[in-house]
Amino acid sequence: MKEKKDHFRAPVSDTYRRKTPFSQLLEHMGKVRECIDILGDGLTQYYKGDYKGFSDLAKKVSEIEHEADIIKGNLRNHLPSSLFMPVDKGKFMWALREQDKILDHAENLVNMLDMRHTPVPKELQSVFIEHTKLVMKTVRAMEDAVGNIRDLVQTSFVKREREQTKELVRKVHRYEWESDQKKYEMTKGIYKLEKKLDSMDVYHLLKIADWVDDIADHAENVADWLRAMIAR
């Protein structure tokens, strides 16, 4: 009688170990994109005074942030001690942390907004929405740039792929600059209405502007890392 052989199943950690660092970076980036997509829609509704379902959105953002943390942890724990990479491991992990900070800011932002529903004056709703759209564009442009890493590495940084990445990085910087200009317009508008608003409303509106804009700043930091990769 023949013995039945058990099918060997590799533990989850081995599955992550077999993935390349760049594959896991892109997997983490996918979580960033998933979060930003729902955040953009949620903020637009929030700015219009529609708070229905925002608590569910905040929970979803926290779930995505947790899933991304697992990817980050597996990558950090299983990164080989010696590995050929276009940049050193320290800078690679710094880029991953910058991506992760986008998720951290998103989670902190939605939790704050869920704890206190701060009304955005009608005079400022359009500029708040425009700012959010620019920040989302910055992150999506960063995703395109990060997604080009695999082609860069596989082709040993040939000219065509390098130029494509440079253009994507320039797009990230352009959107981030436009976001900064829009944030200035928002801040100016908030102070203009300061005497008509509750002092805590003023504080929270300024905080929202800062935290949303920080997301674009961290996306730009990742783009700067890509630019350093190309320059080597």
Secondary structure, 3 states (H helix, E strand, C coil): CCCCCCCCCCCHHHHHHHCCHHHHHHHHHHHHHHHHHHHHHHHHHHHCCCCCCHHHHHHHHHHHHHHHHHHHHHHHHHCCCCCCCCCCHHHHHHHHHHHHHHHHHHHHHHHHHHHCCCCCCHHHHHHHHHHHHHHHHHHHHHHHHHHCHHHHHHCCCCHHHHHHHHHHHHHHHHHHHHHHHHHHHHHHHHHHCHHHCCHHHHHHHHHHHHHHHHHHHHHHHHHHHHHHHHHC
